[in-house]
Amino acid sequence: MRKFLIVVDMQNDFIDGALGTPEALGIVGAVKTKIEGFDGEVIFTRDTHYENYLESSEGKKLPVEHCIKGTQGWEIRPELDALREGNAIDKPTFGSKELFELLASEHEKEPIDEITLIGLCTDICVISNAIGIKAFLPEVKIVVDSSCCAGVTPESHQNALEAMKMCQIEIV
């Protein structure tokens, strides 16, 4: 059985930096355990912005500089980054076209049975990537482990999980 684990944006700025939350900090241990025990291929993503972030469409709606490439806030949490094999996918927006295309290409080479997503934030980047993957690979089982995700708020986390359920993404 071929499985992938997508670790979405477990970066310092989302955990205890510019946009950190107690809920994000609270899942770090569970995410580490999930990665260590995962029997399959693991891919990390990084939210990646540049010095002109505040001039971007996203920056105008969320005027908090975060995940600026090369800064400590952009880096993946050290205890998780130590588990990373290979490069992370740097994504300039919520969902990653590069990730979708990579998984579709991998699926063509050898069928993927299951893709699990974990990370931050449930209600922005996790949901965007889960739905994008579902669009690219509609017959592959897509799972989101809610114990390894946190949203901007507990309410928006729960709303995102419910929305993903409606899109035939399994929530565990």
N, CA and C atoms as an extended XYZ file, in Angstrom:
516
Properties=species:S:1:pos:R:3:atomname:S:1:resname:S:1:resid:I:1 pbc="F F F"
N         0.847       -1.186        0.000 N   MET     1
C         0.000        0.000        0.000 CA  MET     1
C         0.889        1.245        0.000 C   MET     1
N         0.694        2.122       -0.967 N   ARG     2
C         1.507        3.328       -1.080 CA  ARG     2
C         0.786        4.504       -0.422 C   ARG     2
N         1.473        5.108        0.552 N   LYS     3
C         0.870        6.194        1.325 CA  LYS     3
C         1.812        7.390        1.394 C   LYS     3
N         1.195        8.563        1.450 N   PHE     4
C         1.934        9.809        1.628 CA  PHE     4
C         1.381       10.546        2.839 C   PHE     4
N         2.270       11.235        3.551 N   LEU     5
C         1.905       12.136        4.634 CA  LEU     5
C         2.363       13.527        4.225 C   LEU     5
N         1.434       14.463        4.189 N   ILE     6
C         1.755       15.837        3.839 CA  ILE     6
C         1.743       16.655        5.136 C   ILE     6
N         2.895       17.208        5.480 N   VAL     7
C         3.056       18.023        6.684 CA  VAL     7
C         2.996       19.477        6.229 C   VAL     7
N         1.865       20.108        6.501 N   VAL     8
C         1.583       21.444        5.978 CA  VAL     8
C         2.061       22.539        6.940 C   VAL     8
N         3.025       23.311        6.490 N   ASP     9
C         3.403       24.599        7.101 CA  ASP     9
C         3.632       24.577        8.614 C   ASP     9
N         4.346       23.579        9.087 N   MET    10
C         4.668       23.523       10.524 CA  MET    10
C         5.883       24.420       10.785 C   MET    10
N         5.671       25.708       10.565 N   GLN    11
C         6.717       26.717       10.628 CA  GLN    11
C         6.604       27.546       11.900 C   GLN    11
N         7.742       28.074       12.316 N   ASN    12
C         7.815       28.835       13.557 CA  ASN    12
C         6.796       29.966       13.622 C   ASN    12
N         6.607       30.711       12.550 N   ASP    13
C         5.671       31.840       12.592 CA  ASP    13
C         4.239       31.399       12.872 C   ASP    13
N         3.868       30.193       12.483 N   PHE    14
C         2.513       29.702       12.731 CA  PHE    14
C         2.381       29.013       14.087 C   PHE    14
N         3.512       28.652       14.685 N   ILE    15
C         3.475       27.922       15.954 CA  ILE    15
C         3.579       28.869       17.140 C   ILE    15
N         4.681       29.627       17.200 N   ASP    16
C         4.838       30.558       18.324 CA  ASP    16
C         5.429       31.890       17.881 C   ASP    16
N         5.313       32.169       16.587 N   GLY    17
C         5.827       33.424       16.037 CA  GLY    17
C         4.719       34.398       15.725 C   GLY    17
N         4.858       35.102       14.627 N   ALA    18
C         3.963       36.202       14.250 CA  ALA    18
C         2.481       35.832       14.247 C   ALA    18
N         2.144       34.614       13.857 N   LEU    19
C         0.744       34.168       13.793 CA  LEU    19
C         0.508       32.925       14.654 C   LEU    19
N         1.363       32.717       15.636 N   GLY    20
C         1.263       31.540       16.496 CA  GLY    20
C         0.023       31.549       17.366 C   GLY    20
N        -0.395       30.343       17.760 N   THR    21
C        -1.533       30.178       18.666 CA  THR    21
C        -1.209       29.075       19.663 C   THR    21
N        -1.867       29.077       20.809 N   PRO    22
C        -1.672       27.979       21.765 CA  PRO    22
C        -2.040       26.621       21.158 C   PRO    22
N        -3.070       26.602       20.300 N   GLU    23
C        -3.491       25.351       19.667 CA  GLU    23
C        -2.406       24.820       18.736 C   GLU    23
N        -1.758       25.698       17.990 N   ALA    24
C        -0.675       25.282       17.097 CA  ALA    24
C         0.488       24.727       17.908 C   ALA    24
N         0.864       25.421       18.949 N   LEU    25
C         1.940       24.947       19.823 CA  LEU    25
C         1.574       23.589       20.425 C   LEU    25
N         0.295       23.415       20.719 N   GLY    26
C        -0.172       22.186       21.345 CA  GLY    26
C        -0.135       20.949       20.480 C   GLY    26
N        -0.027       21.084       19.152 N   ILE    27
C        -0.011       19.886       18.283 CA  ILE    27
C         1.396       19.442       17.889 C   ILE    27
N         2.419       20.206       18.243 N   VAL    28
C         3.781       19.891       17.791 CA  VAL    28
C         4.175       18.461       18.170 C   VAL    28
N         3.927       18.058       19.407 N   GLY    29
C         4.280       16.706       19.847 CA  GLY    29
C         3.543       15.631       19.067 C   GLY    29
N         2.253       15.836       18.829 N   ALA    30
C         1.453       14.867       18.070 CA  ALA    30
C         1.934       14.772       16.628 C   ALA    30
N         2.298       15.903       16.037 N   VAL    31
C         2.815       15.907       14.666 CA  VAL    31
C         4.133       15.144       14.604 C   VAL    31
N         5.002       15.372       15.561 N   LYS    32
C         6.293       14.659       15.604 CA  LYS    32
C         6.063       13.154       15.699 C   LYS    32
N         5.175       12.740       16.583 N   THR    33
C         4.864       11.316       16.749 CA  THR    33
C         4.287       10.728       15.473 C   THR    33
N         3.403       11.482       14.814 N   LYS    34
C         2.775       11.014       13.567 CA  LYS    34
C         3.833       10.793       12.486 C   LYS    34
N         4.749       11.750       12.343 N   ILE    35
C         5.802       11.621       11.332 CA  ILE    35
C         6.688       10.421       11.646 C   ILE    35
N         7.108       10.309       12.894 N   GLU    36
C         8.013        9.209       13.301 CA  GLU    36
C         7.384        7.838       13.072 C   GLU    36
N         6.072        7.726       13.243 N   GLY    37
C         5.406        6.436       13.101 CA  GLY    37
C         4.815        6.183       11.733 C   GLY    37
N         4.991        7.107       10.798 N   PHE    38
C         4.340        6.976        9.497 CA  PHE    38
C         5.081        5.992        8.611 C   PHE    38
N         4.334        5.061        8.038 N   ASP    39
C         4.893        4.053        7.140 CA  ASP    39
C         4.568        4.448        5.702 C   ASP    39
N         5.390        5.341        5.166 N   GLY    40
C         5.175        5.828        3.810 CA  GLY    40
C         6.078        7.012        3.548 C   GLY    40
N         5.748        7.753        2.508 N   GLU    41
C         6.561        8.890        2.106 CA  GLU    41
C         6.013       10.171        2.743 C   GLU    41
N         6.935       11.033        3.201 N   VAL    42
C         6.553       12.261        3.892 CA  VAL    42
C         7.016       13.465        3.080 C   VAL    42
N         6.109       14.416        2.880 N   ILE    43
C         6.417       15.652        2.159 CA  ILE    43
C         6.048       16.824        3.067 C   ILE    43
N         6.959       17.766        3.213 N   PHE    44
C         6.704       18.986        3.975 CA  PHE    44
C         6.428       20.142        3.018 C   PHE    44
N         5.551       21.050        3.433 N   THR    45
C         5.369       22.300        2.704 CA  THR    45
C         5.770       23.454        3.617 C   THR    45
N         6.133       24.562        2.981 N   ARG    46
C         6.453       25.792        3.710 CA  ARG    46
C         5.718       26.948        3.058 C   ARG    46
N         4.964       27.682        3.853 N   ASP    47
C         4.397       28.945        3.406 CA  ASP    47
C         5.594       29.854        3.141 C   ASP    47
N         5.660       30.461        1.973 N   THR    48
C         6.856       31.220        1.605 CA  THR    48
C         6.471       32.570        1.016 C   THR    48
N         6.889       33.610        1.731 N   HIS    49
C         6.649       34.975        1.279 CA  HIS    49
C         7.977       35.714        1.175 C   HIS    49
N         7.912       36.923        0.638 N   TYR    50
C         9.115       37.718        0.409 CA  TYR    50
C         8.940       39.101        1.021 C   TYR    50
N         9.952       39.909        0.912 N   GLU    51
C         9.952       41.244        1.528 CA  GLU    51
C         8.768       42.102        1.091 C   GLU    51
N         8.214       41.838       -0.082 N   ASN    52
C         7.083       42.623       -0.592 CA  ASN    52
C         5.730       42.051       -0.161 C   ASN    52
N         5.717       41.188        0.846 N   TYR    53
C         4.479       40.510        1.270 CA  TYR    53
C         3.315       41.481        1.483 C   TYR    53
N         3.553       42.578        2.173 N   LEU    54
C         2.463       43.497        2.497 CA  LEU    54
C         1.843       44.142        1.257 C   LEU    54
N         2.547       44.109        0.126 N   GLU    55
C         2.029       44.638       -1.136 CA  GLU    55
C         1.214       43.597       -1.903 C   GLU    55
N         1.289       42.330       -1.484 N   SER    56
C         0.582       41.265       -2.186 CA  SER    56
C        -0.902       41.271       -1.831 C   SER    56
N        -1.686       40.560       -2.610 N   SER    57
C        -3.122       40.449       -2.352 CA  SER    57
C        -3.371       39.882       -0.956 C   SER    57
N        -2.644       38.813       -0.608 N   GLU    58
C        -2.794       38.229        0.726 CA  GLU    58
C        -2.379       39.217        1.811 C   GLU    58
N        -1.257       39.902        1.600 N   GLY    59
C        -0.739       40.848        2.581 CA  GLY    59
C        -1.667       42.015        2.841 C   GLY    59
N        -2.429       42.381        1.831 N   LYS    60
C        -3.392       43.472        2.021 CA  LYS    60
C        -4.578       43.034        2.869 C   LYS    60
N        -4.890       41.736        2.854 N   LYS    61
C        -5.997       41.215        3.650 CA  LYS    61
C        -5.529       40.720        5.018 C   LYS    61
N        -4.270       40.290        5.104 N   LEU    62
C        -3.670       39.834        6.364 CA  LEU    62
C        -2.353       40.586        6.526 C   LEU    62
N        -2.417       41.823        7.022 N   PRO    63
C        -1.215       42.659        7.075 CA  PRO    63
C        -0.279       42.335        8.253 C   PRO    63
N         0.124       41.066        8.316 N   VAL    64
C         1.082       40.614        9.327 CA  VAL    64
C         2.187       39.879        8.575 C   VAL    64
N         3.374       40.470        8.550 N   GLU    65
C         4.479       39.796        7.873 CA  GLU    65
C         4.750       38.472        8.565 C   GLU    65
N         4.852       37.407        7.761 N   HIS    66
C         5.122       36.079        8.302 CA  HIS    66
C         5.737       35.218        7.214 C   HIS    66
N         6.480       34.221        7.658 N   CYS    67
C         7.086       33.226        6.767 CA  CYS    67
C         7.852       33.880        5.613 C   CYS    67
N         8.617       34.922        5.942 N   ILE    68
C         9.458       35.583        4.948 CA  ILE    68
C        10.673       34.692        4.727 C   ILE    68
N        10.869       34.276        3.489 N   LYS    69
C        11.926       33.318        3.156 CA  LYS    69
C        13.266       33.736        3.765 C   LYS    69
N        13.900       32.764        4.415 N   GLY    70
C        15.206       32.984        5.009 CA  GLY    70
C        15.176       33.420        6.463 C   GLY    70
N        13.987       33.756        6.986 N   THR    71
C        13.895       34.171        8.382 CA  THR    71
C        13.644       32.956        9.278 C   THR    71
N        13.828       33.140       10.580 N   GLN    72
C        13.552       32.063       11.530 CA  GLN    72
C        12.072       31.677       11.499 C   GLN    72
N        11.203       32.650       11.320 N   GLY    73
C         9.773       32.370       11.260 CA  GLY    73
C         9.382       31.480       10.104 C   GLY    73
N        10.130       31.549        9.008 N   TRP    74
C         9.872       30.743        7.806 CA  TRP    74
C        10.308       29.298        7.996 C   TRP    74
N        11.248       29.077        8.887 N   GLU    75
C        11.810       27.732        9.069 CA  GLU    75
C        10.802       26.791        9.721 C   GLU    75
N        10.906       25.532        9.349 N   ILE    76
C        10.085       24.487        9.954 CA  ILE    76
C        10.577       24.281       11.385 C   ILE    76
N         9.657       24.058       12.295 N   ARG    77
C         9.985       23.829       13.707 CA  ARG    77
C        11.144       22.825       13.794 C   ARG    77
N        12.218       23.151       14.532 N   PRO    78
C        13.438       22.332       14.519 CA  PRO    78
C        13.244       20.837       14.764 C   PRO    78
N        12.435       20.456       15.749 N   GLU    79
C        12.267       19.034       16.039 CA  GLU    79
C        11.524       18.297       14.929 C   GLU    79
N        10.784       19.026       14.122 N   LEU    80
C        10.106       18.425       12.982 CA  LEU    80
C        11.010       18.440       11.751 C   LEU    80
N        11.727       19.542       11.581 N   ASP    81
C        12.641       19.660       10.444 CA  ASP    81
C        13.711       18.567       10.498 C   ASP    81
N        14.092       18.157       11.696 N   ALA    82
C        15.086       17.093       11.855 CA  ALA    82
C        14.589       15.769       11.271 C   ALA    82
N        13.292       15.619       11.109 N   LEU    83
C        12.703       14.396       10.562 CA  LEU    83
C        12.516       14.467        9.055 C   LEU    83
N        12.760       15.628        8.482 N   ARG    84
C        12.528       15.837        7.048 CA  ARG    84
C        13.633       15.197        6.238 C   ARG    84
N        13.232       14.443        5.231 N   GLU    85
C        14.171       13.871        4.268 CA  GLU    85
C        13.887       14.537        2.931 C   GLU    85
N        14.845       15.266        2.402 N   GLY    86
C        14.620       15.953        1.133 CA  GLY    86
C        14.105       17.357        1.335 C   GLY    86
N        13.844       18.002        0.222 N   ASN    87
C        13.422       19.396        0.231 CA  ASN    87
C        11.965       19.539        0.616 C   ASN    87
N        11.631       20.689        1.157 N   ALA    88
C        10.233       21.049        1.386 CA  ALA    88
C         9.732       21.765        0.137 C   ALA    88
N         8.435       21.726       -0.058 N   ILE    89
C         7.825       22.468       -1.159 CA  ILE    89
C         7.486       23.859       -0.639 C   ILE    89
N         8.120       24.860       -1.217 N   ASP    90
C         7.832       26.245       -0.862 CA  ASP    90
C         6.629       26.693       -1.678 C   ASP    90
N         5.603       27.162       -0.986 N   LYS    91
C         4.375       27.550       -1.674 CA  LYS    91
C         4.058       29.012       -1.394 C   LYS    91
N         3.811       29.793       -2.433 N   PRO    92
C         3.567       31.226       -2.269 CA  PRO    92
C         2.138       31.571       -1.866 C   PRO    92
N         1.283       30.572       -1.814 N   THR    93
C        -0.113       30.802       -1.475 CA  THR    93
C        -0.646       29.617       -0.687 C   THR    93
N        -1.925       29.609       -0.398 N   PHE    94
C        -2.505       28.611        0.491 CA  PHE    94
C        -2.334       27.185       -0.015 C   PHE    94
N        -2.760       26.932       -1.247 N   GLY    95
C        -2.624       25.612       -1.851 CA  GLY    95
C        -1.395       25.568       -2.734 C   GLY    95
N        -0.853       24.368       -2.924 N   SER    96
C         0.375       24.234       -3.704 CA  SER    96
C         0.145       23.450       -4.995 C   SER    96
N         0.128       24.163       -6.107 N   LYS    97
C         0.017       23.512       -7.414 CA  LYS    97
C         1.172       22.526       -7.609 C   LYS    97
N         2.359       22.898       -7.136 N   GLU    98
C         3.518       22.005       -7.249 CA  GLU    98
C         3.269       20.687       -6.508 C   GLU    98
N         2.670       20.762       -5.334 N   LEU    99
C         2.344       19.552       -4.570 CA  LEU    99
C         1.336       18.704       -5.327 C   LEU    99
N         0.280       19.323       -5.846 N   PHE   100
C        -0.751       18.587       -6.575 CA  PHE   100
C        -0.150       17.862       -7.778 C   PHE   100
N         0.692       18.577       -8.523 N   GLU   101
C         1.301       17.985       -9.715 CA  GLU   101
C         2.282       16.876       -9.350 C   GLU   101
N         3.043       17.060       -8.267 N   LEU   102
C         3.966       16.021       -7.812 CA  LEU   102
C         3.214       14.748       -7.438 C   LEU   102
N         2.145       14.891       -6.668 N   LEU   103
C         1.373       13.717       -6.266 CA  LEU   103
C         0.712       13.047       -7.471 C   LEU   103
N         0.203       13.829       -8.411 N   ALA   104
C        -0.402       13.258       -9.623 CA  ALA   104
C         0.645       12.491      -10.426 C   ALA   104
N         1.837       13.044      -10.525 N   SER   105
C         2.932       12.373      -11.235 CA  SER   105
C         3.337       11.075      -10.535 C   SER   105
N         3.436       11.133       -9.221 N   GLU   106
C         3.769        9.928       -8.438 CA  GLU   106
C         2.689        8.861       -8.613 C   GLU   106
N         1.440        9.289       -8.660 N   HIS   107
C         0.318        8.361       -8.814 CA  HIS   107
C         0.353        7.681      -10.184 C   HIS   107
N         0.798        8.426      -11.202 N   GLU   108
C         0.931        7.830      -12.539 CA  GLU   108
C         2.019        6.769      -12.566 C   GLU   108
N         3.117        7.007      -11.842 N   LYS   109
C         4.231        6.042      -11.790 CA  LYS   109
C         3.821        4.772      -11.070 C   LYS   109
N         3.191        4.942       -9.923 N   GLU   110
C         2.733        3.823       -9.096 CA  GLU   110
C         1.552        4.342       -8.278 C   GLU   110
N         0.406        3.677       -8.378 N   PRO   111
C        -0.791        4.204       -7.710 CA  PRO   111
C        -0.582        4.492       -6.216 C   PRO   111
N        -1.128        5.628       -5.788 N   ILE   112
C        -1.131        6.013       -4.382 CA  ILE   112
C        -2.462        5.556       -3.801 C   ILE   112
N        -2.406        4.892       -2.657 N   ASP   113
C        -3.618        4.401       -2.008 CA  ASP   113
C        -4.228        5.423       -1.056 C   ASP   113
N        -3.359        6.204       -0.388 N   GLU   114
C        -3.867        7.106        0.639 CA  GLU   114
C        -2.914        8.278        0.836 C   GLU   114
N        -3.501        9.459        1.047 N   ILE   115
C        -2.738       10.669        1.349 CA  ILE   115
C        -3.337       11.271        2.612 C   ILE   115
N        -2.494       11.465        3.630 N   THR   116
C        -2.928       12.062        4.890 CA  THR   116
C        -2.297       13.439        5.012 C   THR   116
N        -3.093       14.405        5.447 N   LEU   117
C        -2.597       15.758        5.688 CA  LEU   117
C        -2.662       16.078        7.172 C   LEU   117
N        -1.618       16.776        7.641 N   ILE   118
C        -1.555       17.281        9.002 CA  ILE   118
C        -0.916       18.661        8.941 C   ILE   118
N        -1.090       19.474        9.979 N   GLY   119
C        -0.375       20.738       10.027 CA  GLY   119
C        -1.254       21.948       10.251 C   GLY   119
N        -0.768       23.072        9.709 N   LEU   120
C        -1.338       24.390        9.985 CA  LEU   120
C        -1.621       25.138        8.676 C   LEU   120
N        -2.556       25.947        8.712 N   CYS   121
C        -3.701       26.040        9.589 CA  CYS   121
C        -4.834       25.255        8.945 C   CYS   121
N        -5.592       24.539        9.759 N   THR   122
C        -6.669       23.686        9.251 CA  THR   122
C        -7.582       24.445        8.299 C   THR   122
N        -7.916       25.670        8.689 N   ASP   123
C        -8.927       26.451        7.994 CA  ASP   123
C        -8.393       27.295        6.844 C   ASP   123
N        -7.101       27.193        6.566 N   ILE   124
C        -6.541       27.946        5.446 CA  ILE   124
C        -5.744       26.994        4.546 C   ILE   124
N        -4.553       26.630        4.952 N   CYS   125
C        -3.675       25.855        4.074 CA  CYS   125
C        -3.975       24.361        4.068 C   CYS   125
N        -4.381       23.787        5.193 N   VAL   126
C        -4.711       22.356        5.186 CA  VAL   126
C        -5.915       22.113        4.291 C   VAL   126
N        -6.992       22.880        4.481 N   ILE   127
C        -8.187       22.677        3.664 CA  ILE   127
C        -7.898       22.966        2.183 C   ILE   127
N        -7.123       24.001        1.888 N   SER   128
C        -6.800       24.334        0.490 CA  SER   128
C        -6.052       23.191       -0.185 C   SER   128
N        -5.084       22.618        0.504 N   ASN   129
C        -4.306       21.528       -0.080 CA  ASN   129
C        -5.105       20.234       -0.143 C   ASN   129
N        -5.913       19.950        0.872 N   ALA   130
C        -6.729       18.730        0.847 CA  ALA   130
C        -7.700       18.753       -0.334 C   ALA   130
N        -8.376       19.868       -0.531 N   ILE   131
C        -9.343       19.965       -1.628 CA  ILE   131
C        -8.632       19.978       -2.983 C   ILE   131
N        -7.474       20.633       -3.061 N   GLY   132
C        -6.703       20.611       -4.305 CA  GLY   132
C        -6.239       19.210       -4.663 C   GLY   132
N        -5.756       18.475       -3.685 N   ILE   133
C        -5.321       17.088       -3.934 CA  ILE   133
C        -6.519       16.248       -4.373 C   ILE   133
N        -7.651       16.446       -3.717 N   LYS   134
C        -8.869       15.704       -4.087 CA  LYS   134
C        -9.269       16.000       -5.535 C   LYS   134
N        -9.083       17.249       -5.969 N   ALA   135
C        -9.407       17.608       -7.356 CA  ALA   135
C        -8.457       16.927       -8.342 C   ALA   135
N        -7.184       16.834       -7.985 N   PHE   136
C        -6.199       16.210       -8.869 CA  PHE   136
C        -6.288       14.679       -8.833 C   PHE   136
N        -6.647       14.121       -7.690 N   LEU   137
C        -6.667       12.663       -7.506 CA  LEU   137
C        -7.991       12.251       -6.856 C   LEU   137
N        -9.099       12.359       -7.587 N   PRO   138
C       -10.416       12.150       -6.981 CA  PRO   138
C       -10.669       10.743       -6.445 C   PRO   138
N        -9.967        9.755       -6.941 N   GLU   139
C       -10.207        8.380       -6.484 CA  GLU   139
C        -9.256        7.935       -5.378 C   GLU   139
N        -8.295        8.770       -5.006 N   VAL   140
C        -7.367        8.432       -3.930 CA  VAL   140
C        -7.998        8.835       -2.601 C   VAL   140
N        -7.849        7.983       -1.602 N   LYS   141
C        -8.367        8.281       -0.269 CA  LYS   141
C        -7.561        9.425        0.336 C   LYS   141
N        -8.256       10.503        0.714 N   ILE   142
C        -7.627       11.671        1.336 CA  ILE   142
C        -8.117       11.723        2.789 C   ILE   142
N        -7.159       11.836        3.710 N   VAL   143
C        -7.450       11.821        5.140 CA  VAL   143
C        -6.833       13.063        5.777 C   VAL   143
N        -7.526       13.647        6.729 N   VAL   144
C        -6.964       14.711        7.555 CA  VAL   144
C        -7.024       14.237        8.998 C   VAL   144
N        -5.867       14.210        9.655 N   ASP   145
C        -5.798       13.819       11.068 CA  ASP   145
C        -6.017       15.081       11.901 C   ASP   145
N        -7.217       15.221       12.449 N   SER   146
C        -7.585       16.440       13.168 CA  SER   146
C        -6.769       16.653       14.437 C   SER   146
N        -6.212       15.589       15.006 N   SER   147
C        -5.403       15.732       16.222 CA  SER   147
C        -4.028       16.324       15.929 C   SER   147
N        -3.688       16.385       14.660 N   CYS   148
C        -2.393       16.937       14.232 CA  CYS   148
C        -2.588       18.204       13.407 C   CYS   148
N        -3.708       18.879       13.620 N   CYS   149
C        -4.011       20.131       12.927 CA  CYS   149
C        -4.513       21.154       13.941 C   CYS   149
N        -4.324       22.411       13.606 N   ALA   150
C        -4.895       23.503       14.403 CA  ALA   150
C        -5.276       24.618       13.440 C   ALA   150
N        -6.374       25.282       13.777 N   GLY   151
C        -6.837       26.383       12.952 CA  GLY   151
C        -6.499       27.720       13.568 C   GLY   151
N        -6.899       28.765       12.891 N   VAL   152
C        -6.695       30.119       13.401 CA  VAL   152
C        -7.421       30.265       14.734 C   VAL   152
N        -8.630       29.686       14.811 N   THR   153
C        -9.377       29.604       16.062 CA  THR   153
C        -9.919       28.178       16.175 C   THR   153
N       -10.265       27.732       17.379 N   PRO   154
C       -10.871       26.396       17.496 CA  PRO   154
C       -12.154       26.266       16.664 C   PRO   154
N       -12.934       27.345       16.570 N   GLU   155
C       -14.174       27.304       15.797 CA  GLU   155
C       -13.898       27.167       14.297 C   GLU   155
N       -12.931       27.919       13.796 N   SER   156
C       -12.640       27.831       12.360 CA  SER   156
C       -11.980       26.500       12.013 C   SER   156
N       -11.238       25.926       12.951 N   HIS   157
C       -10.675       24.569       12.784 CA  HIS   157
C       -11.823       23.579       12.579 C   HIS   157
N       -12.824       23.638       13.472 N   GLN   158
C       -13.960       22.715       13.396 CA  GLN   158
C       -14.763       22.933       12.115 C   GLN   158
N       -14.978       24.186       11.731 N   ASN   159
C       -15.705       24.482       10.487 CA  ASN   159
C       -14.985       23.910        9.275 C   ASN   159
N       -13.656       24.015        9.256 N   ALA   160
C       -12.874       23.482        8.135 CA  ALA   160
C       -12.982       21.959        8.072 C   ALA   160
N       -12.928       21.311        9.224 N   LEU   161
C       -13.070       19.847        9.248 CA  LEU   161
C       -14.428       19.440        8.679 C   LEU   161
N       -15.479       20.157        9.066 N   GLU   162
C       -16.825       19.854        8.553 CA  GLU   162
C       -16.902       20.084        7.044 C   GLU   162
N       -16.300       21.156        6.563 N   ALA   163
C       -16.302       21.431        5.120 CA  ALA   163
C       -15.564       20.334        4.355 C   ALA   163
N       -14.435       19.890        4.891 N   MET   164
C       -13.688       18.823        4.213 CA  MET   164
C       -14.477       17.518        4.183 C   MET   164
N       -15.197       17.212        5.258 N   LYS   165
C       -16.060       16.016        5.274 CA  LYS   165
C       -17.038       16.065        4.121 C   LYS   165
N       -17.618       17.248        3.878 N   MET   166
C       -18.599       17.397        2.811 CA  MET   166
C       -17.976       17.194        1.426 C   MET   166
N       -16.657       17.352        1.350 N   CYS   167
C       -15.931       17.159        0.084 CA  CYS   167
C       -15.325       15.769       -0.001 C   CYS   167
N       -15.847       14.842        0.806 N   GLN   168
C       -15.439       13.438        0.795 CA  GLN   168
C       -13.990       13.220        1.205 C   GLN   168
N       -13.528       14.053        2.122 N   ILE   169
C       -12.230       13.881        2.734 CA  ILE   169
C       -12.485       13.291        4.116 C   ILE   169
N       -11.789       12.204        4.422 N   GLU   170
C       -12.009       11.515        5.693 CA  GLU   170
C       -11.315       12.279        6.820 C   GLU   170
N       -12.032       12.501        7.892 N   ILE   171
C       -11.483       13.178        9.067 CA  ILE   171
C       -11.339       12.145       10.176 C   ILE   171
N       -10.127       12.047       10.710 N   VAL   172
C        -9.881       11.112       11.821 CA  VAL   172
C        -9.395       11.885       13.022 C   VAL   172
